[in-house]
């Protein structure tokens, strides 16, 4: 599945994902670029609505929505829980979806 196909599939499910409390979602890692393998997972970076109670179950629900939409394994990370030292290698390493 290409990056554009992943972005389109996730975009079609944006309302369901936002319904879990996600305010912003970006694709990052190998699937955001062109250096992925056939078994590469989808790495997702999300931001949460500030007044929403967001749990591990919500995070898993978001991953399942993406997996069902794309047929690929998804790994979601909440931006506020990322290491402060993490910086994508280039602008091509992150694709804002919403």
CORFEN-V210279 format. One record per residue. N is the residue number from 1. PSI is psi in whole degrees, -180 to 180 (none if undefined). D_LAST is the distance of its C-alpha to the last C-alpha in whole Angstrom. Layout:
n | psi | d_last
N | PSI | D_LAST
N | PSI | D_LAST
This chain:
n | psi | d_last
1 | 130 | 19
2 | 167 | 18
3 | -45 | 15
4 | -37 | 14
5 | -39 | 15
6 | -47 | 13
7 | -44 | 10
8 | -43 | 11
9 | -42 | 12
10 | -41 | 9
11 | -38 | 8
12 | -21 | 11
13 | 16 | 11
14 | -41 | 8
15 | -42 | 10
16 | -40 | 13
17 | -45 | 10
18 | -32 | 10
19 | -18 | 13
20 | -4 | 14
21 | 9 | 13
22 | 128 | 10
23 | -32 | 8
24 | 147 | 5
25 | 134 | 5
26 | 148 | 7
27 | 134 | 10
28 | 175 | 13
29 | -157 | 17
30 | -35 | 19
31 | -17 | 16
32 | -24 | 14
33 | -146 | 18
34 | 17 | 21
35 | 43 | 23
36 | 155 | 22
37 | 173 | 25
38 | -30 | 25
39 | 11 | 25
40 | 138 | 22
41 | 171 | 20
42 | 120 | 16
43 | 126 | 15
44 | 138 | 12
45 | 126 | 11
46 | 154 | 10
47 | 146 | 10
48 | 144 | 12
49 | 136 | 13
50 | -33 | 16
51 | 16 | 19
52 | 137 | 18
53 | 112 | 20
54 | 124 | 18
55 | 177 | 21
56 | -35 | 21
57 | -38 | 21
58 | -41 | 18
59 | -43 | 17
60 | -39 | 19
61 | -43 | 18
62 | -46 | 14
63 | -42 | 16
64 | -39 | 18
65 | -46 | 15
66 | -42 | 14
67 | -43 | 17
68 | -36 | 19
69 | -30 | 16
70 | -22 | 17
71 | 11 | 20
72 | 151 | 20
73 | 139 | 20
74 | 145 | 17
75 | 110 | 17
76 | 142 | 15
77 | 136 | 15
78 | 129 | 14
79 | -42 | 14
80 | -16 | 17
81 | 3 | 19
82 | 152 | 19
83 | 135 | 22
84 | -23 | 22
85 | -6 | 24
86 | 126 | 21
87 | 126 | 20
88 | 149 | 18
89 | -32 | 21
90 | 172 | 19
91 | -25 | 16
92 | -12 | 16
93 | 0 | 16
94 | 132 | 12
95 | 111 | 9
96 | 128 | 6
97 | -44 | 4
98 | none | 0
